[in-house]
Amino acid sequence: MQILSYMHMCIYESGSVEICFSEKIFLILDLFLRFSFKNQEIINFMDSKIKNYLDRLAASEKRPNSFLFLGTDADEKNEAAFYFIQKISGKVGDGEFLERTKQGVHPDVVVLEPEIVEDKKGRIREKKIVTAQIRAARERLKYFPYELRKKFCIIKKAHRMNAESSNALLKVLEEPTASTFFILLVDDAESVLPTISSRCATLRFPETKLPEWDEANREKFRHIFREEIFEKFGYIEKISRDKNEFVGILKDWEAVAAEGLRKLVLQNEAKNKIEKVAGLIESIRESVSQLEHSNASPRAVGEKMMLEMGSG
């Protein structure tokens, strides 16, 4: 697509697009078209049928207390889980409440997920969800709600529970309370114990064709912005030893950033946020181009990219 000018695109519920010209490149429209359309239609961040079902479920007095959200799009499941909690709690549109729940600091909402660690070679590893995490959650959930009328527990990547933690969770689910809700996020029902899935209402999310990437590269991309510059350079030194591997990592970073950009645009986020992510993608693309089409030092290319990202 020819580079013309940058367009800031605001997506409304009607699906219409308002285009406001600015002075940057056409990168955002390019990426939006590449990653946000399927059969010429915009892919909604959360499927409308899922949203309508959650609305009806939240309003029902006969709703169950344990749920399995099944699907391959982790971000969509996460957003649906938080939306469901907002809906039950009467907090839809409350940005502060949503931020506190996502950060795991709300006293009535427990969020469990695998711990992410980095080994000595700079590789990101995802640990299992262990029994201690389940017990800690149970301890928090046994008290009466502090701010809300209900208490909630979201278990992200519930398939990462080991046998011991699965059995610990099963004991909790076998003695449900009317004031506590569990939402387990998994790729498929077979990835958790049958005795757990049988105690949960199942909500299946439709498949969408979104960018794919190596999960370890995604996690590193998410964490690298919080690192000191010497840590960033140390990581670049490790991964730049193999140019082909380095290019693969950068292309994964581009896909992750492009998917983030897609969601920012669809959610009509602030222009400066969109421009910042677009700048990151532009820097990554330039680095990939240099690695593939020149004899530039991979380490120097990577260090330059880190400096550009840090100043963005």
SULPENOR-V136704 format. One record per helix or strand. SS is the DSSP state (~ for helix, > for strand). FROM is the first residue (numbers start at 1). LEN is the number of residues. If there is no record, write none. Layout:
SS_FROM_LEN + SS_FROM_LEN
This chain:
>_7_5 + >_17_5 + ~_27_10 + >_37_2 + >_41_2 + ~_48_12 + >_66_5 + ~_74_16 + ~_95_9 + >_109_4 + >_116_3 + >_124_3 + >_129_1 + ~_131_11 + >_151_5 + ~_158_3 + >_161_1 + ~_163_12 + >_180_7 + ~_189_3 + ~_194_4 + >_201_4 + ~_215_12 + ~_229_11 + ~_243_24 + ~_271_23 + ~_298_13
